[in-house]
Amino acid sequence: MKYIKAILIIVSILFSSQIFSQIDREILAFVDSTEIKINNGRKLLVKYIEEKNFDKARQVYDYLINIDGNNNCSAFYYDEELYVTAIINKWDRWIELATGVEKYNKTVCYNNVFNIEPSLYNFIKYNVGEIKNSTSQLEPEDKEIINIYLILLESGQVNESYNTALRSYKSTYAKSKYQKFMTLYLPGIQRKGSYGFVIGAGYIHPTYNLYHYFRPNTTFHMGMDFNVGKVYTSLYINGGSLYFDNELTVTSAGRFVDLERGNQFSYFEGGVAGGYFFVRNEKFHVAPYALIGGCSLESNLYRPELDMEDYEFEVFNSFICGLGVHTEFKFAGYDFSSRSVYGYEYRMKHHFSIKLDIGYNYITKHTNSVFAGDIIYIKPALVWGIGDF
């Protein structure tokens, strides 16, 4: 019995080895002819397009989209097929793809296909005029959506021309058959927006009684600006020192304090400003604004006792509000380019600019009325911005 079991085990092992050996030979010998045809066809398609042999390109395209009866597969990615049908002027198919974006936005079955997207995109970008001319016989609605699509590809980004064309299209065709295409594929209307990192110097000038006791001086400030459409906003902090410029004895915490000329006081201010752009173009900004925040002027030189390190003599520690004018001039800019999920080129804009804010801050509360007064300021700064200037 033991011998029979041993023989059966040996036979099973040998049989399994033969099966695995056979599968190994089949895997090594297997060639997917469809994958080869698709890859070669994609290469040939690009060749004919670059040669502007569009009749041959149409033949190759028609062959490739019918090469496989599997409805879950496609010889092209969705954006590739939009490119191809636009280039070879198969507008009936382009319209079918655009209106059926949910149905046709499928993946390619073969992951290692020859990459044709950059070649197709560049061809469209540099031949937009010819492609637009081929749409002359189409219905107005179809022509307009194709024009919007081509504006996007030509510019490589959402710009004012794209925004204007898309806004006009939506107002004309409220119930468009391309609604899903606009929602799922095309980027929406974008407002001009940016944010910037701000660092600079400043000059503060006290007014009224405050001016009689403190000399104007320079400060350091930093912040972040956020600009969307016509709206200007800025978060900032501003600090420095003011020096006493008189001789005075005042009472503080029930005692007399002698303030001497040249004594240093710490000035700090922080808040948020918001305004509206009267001028916002590619080089220059002008925006009046209002601000709210907090401001303090104090010194620890007048501690009642040496061990009272946290004691501060306050001139004011107050809520502030004010008005001002923001101006900014762009002197340099550069773009970082990449491809978006839609297939078109995307540029992240950066710029360097100089800003100048001039304004008046009203100090709502003074610790001692003898120092009543407000602050006039001038703040020049360097800005590194990201987005549309």
C-alpha positions in Angstrom: 0.0 0.0 0.0 2.8 2.4 0.9 4.5 1.7 -2.5 1.3 2.5 -4.3 0.9 5.8 -2.5 4.6 6.7 -3.3 4.1 5.9 -7.0 0.9 8.0 -7.1 2.7 11.0 -5.6 5.6 10.7 -8.0 3.2 10.5 -11.0 1.3 13.5 -9.7 4.5 15.6 -9.4 5.7 14.6 -12.9 2.2 15.4 -14.4 2.1 18.8 -12.7 5.6 19.6 -13.9 4.6 18.8 -17.5 1.5 21.0 -17.2 3.6 24.0 -15.8 6.2 23.5 -18.4 3.6 23.6 -21.1 2.0 26.8 -19.7 5.5 28.3 -19.5 6.1 27.6 -23.2 2.7 29.1 -24.1 3.2 32.3 -22.1 6.7 32.8 -23.7 5.3 32.1 -27.2 2.1 34.2 -26.7 1.9 37.3 -28.9 -1.2 39.6 -28.8 -1.6 40.6 -32.4 -4.2 43.2 -31.6 -1.8 45.0 -29.3 0.8 45.1 -32.0 -1.7 46.4 -34.5 -2.8 49.1 -32.2 0.7 50.3 -31.4 1.8 50.2 -35.0 -1.4 51.9 -36.1 -1.0 54.7 -33.5 2.6 55.4 -34.8 1.4 55.4 -38.4 -1.5 57.7 -37.5 0.9 60.3 -36.1 3.2 60.0 -39.1 0.4 60.7 -41.6 -0.9 63.6 -39.4 2.5 65.2 -39.3 2.8 64.8 -43.0 -0.7 66.3 -43.3 -1.8 63.3 -45.2 -5.3 63.4 -43.7 -6.9 60.9 -46.1 -4.5 58.2 -44.9 -4.8 59.3 -41.3 -8.6 58.9 -41.6 -8.2 55.4 -42.9 -5.9 54.4 -40.1 -8.2 56.0 -37.5 -11.3 54.1 -38.9 -9.3 50.9 -38.8 -8.1 51.4 -35.2 -11.5 52.2 -33.7 -13.0 49.1 -35.3 -10.1 46.7 -34.6 -11.6 45.3 -31.4 -15.2 44.4 -30.8 -14.8 44.7 -27.1 -17.0 47.7 -26.0 -15.0 48.1 -22.8 -11.9 48.9 -24.8 -10.6 51.6 -27.0 -7.5 52.2 -29.2 -7.4 55.8 -27.8 -7.7 57.6 -24.6 -10.6 60.0 -24.6 -8.6 63.2 -25.0 -6.5 61.5 -27.7 -9.5 60.7 -29.7 -10.8 64.2 -29.4 -7.5 65.5 -30.7 -7.5 63.0 -33.6 -11.1 63.7 -34.7 -10.4 67.5 -34.6 -7.3 67.2 -36.7 -8.7 64.9 -39.4 -12.0 66.9 -39.4 -14.3 64.0 -38.4 -16.6 66.4 -36.7 -19.6 64.1 -36.5 -17.4 61.7 -34.4 -16.0 64.6 -32.3 -19.6 65.8 -31.5 -20.6 62.2 -30.6 -17.6 62.0 -28.2 -18.3 65.4 -26.7 -22.0 64.8 -26.1 -21.4 61.3 -24.9 -18.5 62.1 -22.5 -19.8 59.8 -19.8 -20.0 56.9 -22.3 -16.8 57.3 -24.2 -14.4 58.4 -21.5 -12.9 54.9 -21.2 -9.4 53.6 -20.6 -7.2 51.9 -23.1 -7.0 48.2 -22.7 -3.3 48.1 -23.4 -1.2 50.0 -20.9 2.0 50.1 -22.9 0.7 51.8 -26.0 2.8 54.2 -28.0 2.3 57.7 -26.5 0.8 60.0 -29.2 -0.7 62.7 -27.0 2.2 65.2 -27.1 2.4 65.0 -30.9 -1.3 65.4 -31.4 -1.5 68.3 -28.9 1.4 70.2 -30.5 -0.1 69.7 -34.0 -3.4 71.3 -32.9 -1.7 74.1 -31.1 0.2 75.2 -34.2 -2.6 74.6 -36.7 -5.6 76.0 -34.9 -6.5 78.3 -37.8 -6.8 75.5 -40.3 -8.8 73.4 -37.9 -11.2 76.3 -37.2 -11.8 76.9 -40.9 -12.9 73.3 -41.3 -15.9 73.9 -39.0 -17.6 76.4 -41.3 -20.4 74.0 -42.3 -21.3 72.9 -38.7 -24.3 74.2 -36.7 -23.6 77.3 -34.7 -23.8 75.5 -31.3 -21.3 72.9 -32.5 -19.0 75.6 -33.9 -19.0 77.6 -30.7 -18.2 74.7 -28.4 -15.4 73.6 -30.7 -14.0 77.1 -30.8 -14.0 77.1 -27.0 -12.1 73.8 -27.0 -9.6 75.1 -29.5 -9.0 78.4 -27.6 -8.2 76.2 -24.5 -5.7 74.1 -26.4 -4.1 77.0 -28.2 -3.5 79.0 -25.1 -2.6 76.1 -22.9 -4.6 77.5 -20.0 -7.8 79.2 -18.9 -7.5 82.8 -19.9 -9.7 85.8 -20.5 -10.5 84.7 -24.1 -11.6 81.3 -22.9 -13.7 82.8 -20.1 -15.4 85.3 -22.4 -16.2 82.6 -25.0 -17.6 80.1 -22.4 -19.6 82.8 -20.7 -21.1 83.8 -24.0 -21.9 80.2 -25.0 -23.7 79.5 -21.7 -25.8 82.6 -22.0 -26.8 81.7 -25.6 -27.4 78.0 -25.0 -28.9 77.6 -21.6 -29.9 74.0 -22.3 -26.9 72.9 -24.3 -26.4 69.3 -25.4 -22.8 69.8 -24.3 -23.7 70.4 -20.7 -22.0 67.2 -19.5 -18.9 67.9 -21.6 -18.6 71.4 -20.0 -19.2 70.0 -16.5 -17.0 66.8 -16.7 -14.3 67.8 -19.1 -13.8 71.5 -19.8 -12.6 73.7 -17.0 -15.2 76.2 -15.7 -15.0 80.0 -15.9 -12.3 81.1 -13.7 -11.9 84.5 -12.0 -8.6 86.2 -12.0 -6.9 85.2 -8.7 -3.6 85.2 -6.9 -1.9 85.2 -3.6 1.4 86.8 -2.7 4.0 86.8 0.1 4.9 90.3 1.2 8.0 91.6 3.0 9.2 95.2 3.3 9.9 98.3 5.3 7.6 101.0 6.5 7.4 104.6 7.8 5.0 105.6 10.5 4.3 109.2 11.5 2.3 110.0 14.7 -0.3 112.8 14.6 -1.7 115.3 17.0 -0.5 115.1 20.6 1.3 111.8 19.9 3.5 113.6 17.4 4.7 116.0 20.1 6.1 113.1 22.1 7.3 110.5 19.6 9.5 110.9 16.6 8.5 109.3 13.3 10.5 106.1 12.5 10.8 103.1 10.2 9.3 99.7 10.7 9.4 96.2 9.3 6.3 94.5 7.9 5.3 91.3 6.3 2.0 89.6 5.2 0.0 87.8 2.6 -2.2 89.3 -0.1 -5.2 87.5 -1.7 -6.7 88.9 -4.9 -9.8 87.5 -6.5 -11.4 89.3 -9.4 -11.8 92.9 -8.3 -11.4 92.2 -4.6 -8.2 93.0 -2.8 -7.4 91.5 0.7 -4.3 91.5 2.8 -3.3 90.0 6.2 -0.3 91.8 7.7 1.8 92.6 10.7 4.0 95.7 11.2 6.4 96.4 13.9 9.3 98.6 15.0 10.3 101.2 17.6 9.3 104.8 18.4 11.6 107.0 20.5 10.3 109.5 23.0 11.1 113.0 22.0 10.3 115.1 25.0 10.5 115.2 28.8 7.3 114.4 30.7 6.2 113.0 34.1 2.9 111.0 34.0 1.1 108.7 36.4 0.8 105.0 35.8 -0.6 102.4 38.2 -0.8 105.0 40.9 2.8 106.2 40.7 4.7 108.9 38.9 6.8 107.9 35.8 9.5 110.1 34.3 9.6 109.7 30.5 12.9 110.9 29.1 14.0 111.9 25.7 15.4 109.0 23.6 13.6 106.3 25.5 12.6 103.4 23.2 9.0 102.2 22.9 7.9 99.0 21.0 5.3 99.5 18.3 3.3 96.6 16.9 0.3 96.5 14.6 -1.6 93.7 12.9 -4.8 93.4 11.0 -6.7 92.7 7.8 -7.3 95.1 4.9 -9.9 94.7 2.2 -10.6 96.8 -0.9 -11.7 97.0 -4.5 -9.5 97.3 -7.6 -10.2 100.4 -9.6 -7.3 99.4 -11.8 -6.1 95.8 -12.3 -4.2 95.0 -15.4 -1.1 93.0 -16.3 1.3 95.6 -15.0 -0.4 97.8 -12.4 -2.9 97.8 -9.6 -4.8 100.5 -7.7 -7.2 99.6 -4.9 -8.5 101.8 -2.1 -9.1 99.8 1.0 -10.3 99.8 4.6 -8.7 98.0 7.5 -9.3 96.8 11.0 -6.9 95.4 13.5 -5.0 96.0 16.7 -2.1 98.3 17.6 0.1 98.9 20.7 2.9 101.2 21.8 4.5 100.3 25.1 7.8 100.0 27.0 9.2 97.9 29.9 11.8 100.6 30.8 9.6 101.9 33.6 9.1 98.8 35.7 8.1 99.7 39.3 10.4 96.9 40.5 13.3 95.2 38.8 11.7 91.7 39.1 8.5 92.9 37.4 9.8 91.7 34.0 6.3 91.5 32.4 5.3 95.1 33.3 4.7 97.3 30.4 4.1 101.1 30.4 1.3 101.5 27.8 0.8 104.5 25.6 -2.0 102.6 23.9 -3.1 99.1 23.3 -6.1 99.5 21.1 -8.4 98.4 18.3 -7.7 100.4 15.1 -9.5 101.1 11.9 -8.4 103.0 8.9 -8.4 103.8 5.2 -5.6 103.6 2.6 -4.6 103.2 -1.0 -2.8 100.1 -2.3 -0.7 100.3 -5.5 1.4 97.6 -7.1 3.7 97.3 -10.1 4.8 94.0 -11.6 8.4 94.0 -12.9 9.0 90.3 -13.6 7.1 87.1 -14.2 7.6 83.5 -15.1 5.6 80.3 -15.6 5.9 76.7 -14.6 4.4 74.4 -17.3 2.8 71.0 -16.9 0.0 68.9 -18.3 -3.4 69.0 -16.7 -5.8 66.1 -16.2 -7.6 67.3 -19.3 -4.6 66.8 -21.5 -3.9 70.4 -22.3 -0.8 72.3 -21.2 -1.2 74.1 -17.8 0.9 77.0 -16.6 1.3 78.1 -13.0 2.1 81.8 -13.1 4.5 83.5 -10.8 5.5 87.2 -10.6 7.6 89.6 -8.6 6.2 93.1 -7.9 6.7 96.2 -5.8 3.7 97.4 -3.7 3.2 100.7 -1.9 0.4 101.2 0.7 -0.3 104.6 2.1 -2.9 105.1 4.7 -4.2 106.5 8.0 -5.0 104.4 11.2 -7.4 105.7 13.7 -6.5 104.6 17.3 -9.8 104.2 19.2 -8.4 104.1 22.8 -5.4 105.7 24.5 -4.3 104.7 28.0 -3.5 108.3 28.8 -5.3 111.1 26.9 -2.1 113.2 26.9 -0.9 110.9 24.1 -4.0 111.2 22.0 -3.2 110.8 18.3 -3.3 108.5 15.3 -0.8 107.0 12.8 0.0 107.9 9.2 2.0 105.2 7.4 3.8 104.5 4.1 4.7 100.8 3.5 6.8 99.8 0.4 7.3 96.1 0.0 8.5 93.3 -2.4 5.9 90.7 -3.4 6.3 87.2 -4.7 3.0 86.3 -6.2 1.5 83.1 -7.5 -1.4 83.3 -9.9 -2.8 86.0 -12.2 -1.3 89.4 -11.4 
